[in-house]
Amino acid sequence: MPLLNESPKNMVVCRGIVVWDGITRPEALEARDGKAPGMKWNLKIVLEPNNPDLPVLDQLAQRELFEGEFKGNLPRGGNMPIGNVGNDEFKGMFPGHAVINVSTFRQPQVVGENGNALQPHEYGPLFYNGQRVDVILHCNTYNNVSKGVATRLDAIRILTSENAPRLDIGGGGTFDTTKVWGGQPQQAAPAPQQAAPAWGQQPQQAAPAPQQNASWMPQQ
């Protein structure tokens, strides 16, 4: 059930393999076009070529291309969200795999495998290259310096029971300074999170962020 009944423009992509962690290390954005500086969180995942969610994601992206600003005509040099892993990428570990980059400009919602919301200091150590995750996402058009259809991140579920091995492919993740200088690892300040109703759990009681609606599915 990749498409969500509650919001048919959103879908769940299952069993992605993390190859870049921009969740624990978000990107600081500069002020532009009169907008205040903000933050961008992103996660790059690879998917096995026979993943049944890929055709559904392609349909979702094509629908956005036709219904969005471009009205079915992708600009020259424009991008669609599903890419192919090159032979030399990620040390050659994922030949034939698909790759997507999901991003959000809001504090991402992260849940454990049982659907319970996790705070940043809880999920931080769980993000690493090789980790298995499910993501809720939607597609939307972007038209600035670069153009195309992007996948936007709505929530992440970390599949800790997979016991996925860490992959030495570089990039993303938090550096473990305790291995160099000792001491206790830094604990991030907790932030309000809500669990995903798609995973059947009740959210933790916390004041909702003003940019999120009651269903915790961000709208573009």
Residue pairs with C-beta under 8 A, 6 or more apart in sequence:
1 12
2 11
2 12
2 13
2 14
2 52
2 53
2 56
2 57
3 10
3 11
3 56
3 60
4 10
4 11
4 12
4 136
4 198
4 217
6 197
6 198
6 215
6 217
7 138
7 215
7 217
9 60
9 138
9 139
10 136
10 137
10 138
10 154
10 217
11 53
11 56
11 57
11 60
11 136
11 137
11 138
12 53
12 134
12 135
12 136
12 198
13 45
13 47
13 51
13 53
13 57
13 100
13 134
13 135
13 137
14 51
14 53
14 134
15 47
15 48
15 51
15 132
15 133
15 134
15 159
16 45
16 46
16 47
16 100
16 132
16 133
16 134
16 135
17 45
17 46
17 47
17 94
17 130
17 131
17 132
17 164
18 43
18 44
18 45
18 127
18 128
18 129
18 130
18 131
18 132
18 133
18 172
19 44
19 45
19 46
19 90
19 94
19 99
19 129
19 167
19 169
19 171
19 172
20 42
20 43
20 44
20 101
20 129
20 171
20 172
21 43
21 127
21 128
21 129
21 171
21 172
21 173
22 40
22 41
22 42
22 43
22 44
22 103
22 172
23 41
23 42
23 43
23 108
23 110
23 123
23 127
23 156
24 120
24 124
24 127
24 172
24 173
24 174
25 172
25 173
25 174
26 39
26 40
26 41
26 42
27 39
27 40
27 41
27 42
28 37
28 39
29 37
29 38
29 39
29 40
29 105
30 37
31 37
38 105
39 105
40 103
40 104
40 105
41 103
41 104
41 105
41 106
41 107
41 108
41 153
42 101
42 102
42 103
42 104
42 153
43 101
43 102
43 103
43 133
43 135
43 153
43 156
44 99
44 100
44 101
44 102
44 172
45 99
45 100
45 102
45 133
45 135
46 85
46 90
46 94
46 97
46 98
46 99
47 53
47 54
47 97
47 98
47 99
47 100
48 97
49 96
49 97
49 98
51 98
54 82
54 98
57 81
57 82
57 100
57 137
57 151
58 82
60 138
60 139
61 80
61 81
61 82
61 139
61 149
61 151
63 139
64 139
64 140
64 141
64 149
65 72
65 74
65 80
65 141
65 149
66 72
68 140
68 141
68 149
69 141
69 143
70 78
70 141
70 143
70 147
74 80
74 147
74 148
74 149
75 143
75 147
75 148
77 146
77 147
78 146
78 147
78 148
78 149
79 146
79 147
79 148
79 149
79 150
80 148
80 149
81 100
81 101
81 139
81 148
81 149
81 150
81 151
82 98
82 99
82 100
83 98
83 99
83 100
84 96
84 97
84 98
84 99
85 94
85 95
85 96
85 97
85 98
85 99
87 95
89 99
90 167
90 169
91 168
91 169
93 167
93 169
100 151
101 150
101 151
102 135
102 137
102 151
102 152
102 153
103 150
103 151
103 152
103 153
104 152
104 153
104 154
104 218
106 209
106 211
106 212
106 218
107 191
107 193
107 209
108 153
108 155
108 156
109 117
109 154
109 155
109 156
109 193
109 194
109 195
109 196
109 216
110 117
110 118
110 123
110 155
110 156
110 157
110 158
110 193
111 117
111 118
111 155
111 156
111 157
111 158
111 193
111 195
111 196
111 199
111 201
112 118
112 123
112 157
112 158
112 160
113 157
113 158
113 159
113 160
113 161
114 201
115 157
115 195
115 196
115 199
115 200
115 201
116 195
116 201
116 204
117 193
117 194
117 195
117 203
117 204
117 206
118 126
118 158
118 193
119 188
119 190
119 191
119 193
120 188
120 189
120 190
120 191
121 187
121 188
121 189
121 190
123 158
124 174
124 188
125 174
126 158
126 160
127 158
127 172
127 173
127 174
128 166
128 173
129 166
129 167
129 168
129 169
129 170
129 171
129 172
129 173
130 164
130 165
130 166
130 167
131 158
131 159
131 162
131 164
132 158
132 159
132 162
132 164
133 156
133 157
133 158
133 159
134 156
134 157
134 159
135 153
135 154
135 155
135 156
135 157
136 153
136 154
136 155
136 156
136 196
136 198
136 217
137 151
137 152
137 153
137 154
138 151
138 152
138 154
138 217
138 220
139 149
139 150
139 151
139 152
140 149
140 150
140 152
140 220
141 148
141 149
141 150
142 148
142 149
142 150
152 218
152 220
154 216
154 217
154 218
155 196
155 198
155 216
157 196
157 199
176 185
177 183
177 185
177 186
178 184
178 185
192 204
192 206
192 207
192 208
192 209
193 203
193 204
193 206
194 203
194 204
194 206
194 208
194 212
194 216
195 201
195 202
195 203
195 204
196 216
197 203
197 215
197 216
203 216
208 214
208 216
211 218
212 218
213 219
